[in-house]
């Protein structure tokens, strides 16, 4: 038979999988069993690659009555791999699971070169946990009270995740009779994402990251308390275990992937693919009409490489850390952290969103950022030009838009630098706060046992600061040294040209002992003392 895979950017291509035995072995729901072989298999005689990894080996399933979710509990990867092989999951001969130096992150790799379009993994539909299947199995009149509780908590949009959480909790409750017992027992216990952070960790986050973290923690709270209490098929000890409910939330929100039709699916073994921020990460995937899962290499992958796909937008490392608990140091950009007091439709039309308002690691600033700074400046100084900006944007009049940017560049660049400096000042504050308790000391007992996520937060803060510093370095002069520009951020005296629509004037400014700029001359204010709208440009410094 053929393995159908969707080739990115091209038509459907058929790749032969016969040599690897990538063929569905069963299509019905796995059967529950009271013995240790948790899934009744209908595997035939197709060749399934033997499983050998550098980190785990075991002659048989480990006998465990229940799943222990303590952060110090070991992950039973060996039994999961045997379970996977015996009951229908098929892997390329080169597929291996490896671990990082902490032993906490286990991830997929290849120990051989993989040409592009090589089949890597097959998972039968019957092993895939999904929100659609969970709702079909668990939803009914007996769930009305629990669902109403979820809705009253403002979490109606999370209904799919919630039912997938309930499915995970039900399988944990079933213990060894669950078909997914060995997979569940292989999952992480230690998480470093927002839900796992302490209050002190939150106090060491910059504003946007703190906002994302608080939202994640609140979402977990809404899905795990009263609504769980009303679920009739969960036993009391499951419903009343906040740590277990939190763990189920972590499993679902870090491992479920949304499909084109809106289903949320957790694919055992495929959930060991890590995140890749490249435009073309190593792995792409597809489903056939029966719901079976296929993964294949979409680029040439050298031996020893991780096998990854994109979890979400790689240009937002703060979201990746809040949701998944890792820092993607390969990401090319980060959200500029601009949080206006109000966002209107004009700003949305101009591109205000976390995935477009970007600062790049090379110091470049996305056009959308400049548009929003210009719009905000014109809101306070020139409503006619603001209307011209919106007309030009909506009609695609690039020349008019560029002319408006050039006209007001002095003001918008100053606002940009003020924002950057303010953020760097704020992030320096939280960096210093973390350093006061020894976050940089690998032997700090307090950090290790009380705030183990703090070193990751510290790395995130340093990473984001580096990006902002690149922007500052690029735009803190009026041209750069090679153009004869002046870097007024390093100066103690500057000459500033101030202009409005009628005239320009020169102001001489000096930095006092307290870090404040004192200026003489310039356009000054209106006779009534109100601020006079004007642009400012540094023309000399010393």
ABEGO torsion letter per residue (X at the ends): XBBBBBBBGBBBBBBBAAAAGBBBABABBBBBBABABABBBABBABBBBBBBBAABBBABBBBBABBBABAABBBBAAAAAAAAAAAGBBBBAABBBBBBAAGABBBBBBABBBBBGBBABBBBAAABBBAAAAAAAABEAAAAAAAAAAAAAGAAAAAAAAAAAAAAAAAAAAEAABAAAAAAAABBABBABAAABBAAAAAABBAAAAAAAAAAAAAAAAAABAAAAABAABBAAAAABAAAAAAAAAAAAAABBBBAAGBBBBBBGAAABBBBABABBABBBBBBAAGBBBBBBABBBBBGBBBBBBABBAABAAAAAAAAGBBBAABABBBAGBBBABBBAAAAAAGBBAAABBBBAAGBBBAAAAAAAAAAAAAAABAAAAAAAAAAAAAGBAAAAAAAAAAAAAAAAAAAAAAAAAAAAAAAAAAAAAAAAGAABAABAAAAAABAAAAAAAAAAAAAAAAAAAAAAAAABAGEAAAGBBBAAABABBBBBBBBAABBBBBBBBBBAAGBBBBBEEAEBBAAGBBBBBBBBBABBX
